Amino acid sequence: MSFSPPDHIRRIQPYVGGRPIDEVARELGLSEVVKLASNENPLGPSPRALEAAAAALAEVNRYPDGSAFHLTRALADHLQVAPAQICLGNGSNELLDLVARTYVRPGETALTSENSFVVYRLAMAVLGGECRMVPMANDRFDLDGLAATVDATTRLLFIANPNNPTGTAITATALRRLLERLPEHCLCCLDEAYFEYRDPDADPVDGVALLQEGYPIAVFRTFSKAYGLAGLRIGYCVTSEAIAGDLNRVREPFNTNLVAQAAALAALADPDHVARVVELNANERARLADGLRALGLDSPESQANFLYCNLGRLAAPVYDAMLHAGVIVRPVGPTAIRITVGLPAENDRCLAALAAALEETT
Ligand SMILES: Cc1ncc(COP(=O)(O)O)c(C=O)c1O
């Protein structure tokens, strides 16, 4: 008999990330490749974070502080919560997985929206559990639809806000209304990976503020996006002390590494850098959206660092043509692509490659 995993593991489709720049350059013989596929930060991290990371490298013969004492306290100060309300993770991705592993029993389910972040489904699939999906309304989470679908088995409700891949956001008023309706056995997991990019004038959700208002939720944030530390893998969950305690009990003892802890601590102390990142993103996102409109393409209003663009035709040939022109975007679903907002020159190159790809593939 061969050695094989249970059926629910065999059925899992592995996560496919954006293709690395050097691999595409090598394969297609291109000298310059622009990657706008993984919602990374084109400005990079704060120079202070880089300095702290470089200094920390000299200490990597030591294990990291498993409790991340300094970073946890700095985050608690920054967010005005107690340190015991925080659990750090190897990216927020690890924490999304961890919350499922910690709370979901056999037969229980999770709930999210169609066209949202695939990791919610993966976290449940590994447990052999079902992640139900409610259709979107207008490329947005349908909160009434979600509330109506919650049943006695629903343990976790995953909401990405702003959502990946559509970039759309819900309002704080609408989310409060949903939270009032959620039964106690269901934990709302609010994924705020793109929190910093939201439109401050659109009744934006602030998960930590909702927590402080008394809503029993778990908020997931990351240093991967606005802080530019995706490659170091560090994120956090802010929630009640009880839930953070459970997550801290289940996580690996040294789940965040020493270099990432040092870099995140320094990045947190440089809010001006984050402000520059957010400003560049807002300006370039608007310009990219205008460019898409000029090509006759539609994209829902994004509050993230990417745009979702329904091409109204098969996306694969357009993606391929752009790839051959040295621009990596992300196909999402059969007819849409997601474009990460890059530097001005990268966005210009992307729009030119998209225009040419649309011509070539008609
Ligand atoms: C909605 C959403 N949540 C979470 C993550 C995970 O981010 P990380 O694990 O890098 O913190 C991502 C990454 O792309 C995301 O798009």
The ligand as a MOL file (V3000), in Angstrom:
LIG
                    3D

  0  0  0     0  0            999 V3000
M  V30 BEGIN CTAB
M  V30 COUNTS 16 16 0 0 0
M  V30 BEGIN ATOM
M  V30 1 C -6.7550 39.5410 1.8090 0
M  V30 2 C -5.4150 39.0380 2.2260 0
M  V30 3 N -5.2600 38.5730 3.4710 0
M  V30 4 C -4.0850 38.1150 3.9040 0
M  V30 5 C -2.9840 38.0910 3.0840 0
M  V30 6 C -1.7320 37.4820 3.6140 0
M  V30 7 O -0.7390 38.3730 3.8060 0
M  V30 8 P 0.5690 38.0010 4.6370 0
M  V30 9 O 0.5320 36.5460 4.9530 0
M  V30 10 O 1.6990 38.3630 3.7520 0
M  V30 11 O 0.4810 38.8320 5.8790 0
M  V30 12 C -3.0740 38.5640 1.7800 0
M  V30 13 C -1.9080 38.5160 0.8900 0
M  V30 14 O -1.9270 38.7720 -0.2620 0
M  V30 15 C -4.3300 39.0460 1.3430 0
M  V30 16 O -4.4940 39.4780 0.0890 0
M  V30 END ATOM
M  V30 BEGIN BOND
M  V30 1 1 1 2
M  V30 2 1 2 3
M  V30 3 2 2 15
M  V30 4 2 3 4
M  V30 5 1 4 5
M  V30 6 1 5 6
M  V30 7 2 5 12
M  V30 8 1 6 7
M  V30 9 1 7 8
M  V30 10 2 8 9
M  V30 11 1 8 10
M  V30 12 1 8 11
M  V30 13 1 12 13
M  V30 14 1 12 15
M  V30 15 2 13 14
M  V30 16 1 15 16
M  V30 END BOND
M  V30 END CTAB
M  END
